[in-house]
């Protein structure tokens, strides 16, 4: 099993606006995703360049990420309320 390194875009999530419990839950899930990204993909979407992003819905939030297999990075590109 490949353990991916984690890279989160700094503009992805405004941690100050979240409750501490939500921050902890989201970070825990993001770290879980690094162990096996495909297992957590609930659906796919495309970014502006057409790249496939996997999306995991957890605790009311949609976590969009890209598995960079060549560099062994899990790149979290967006975290937003799941109802948007």
Secondary structure as UniProt FT lines:
FT   STRAND          5..8
FT   TURN            10..11
FT   HELIX           15..17
FT   HELIX           20..35
FT   HELIX           37..40
FT   STRAND          43..46
FT   TURN            48..49
FT   STRAND          52..58
FT   TURN            59..60
FT   STRAND          61..68
FT   TURN            69..72
FT   STRAND          73..81
FT   TURN            82..83
//
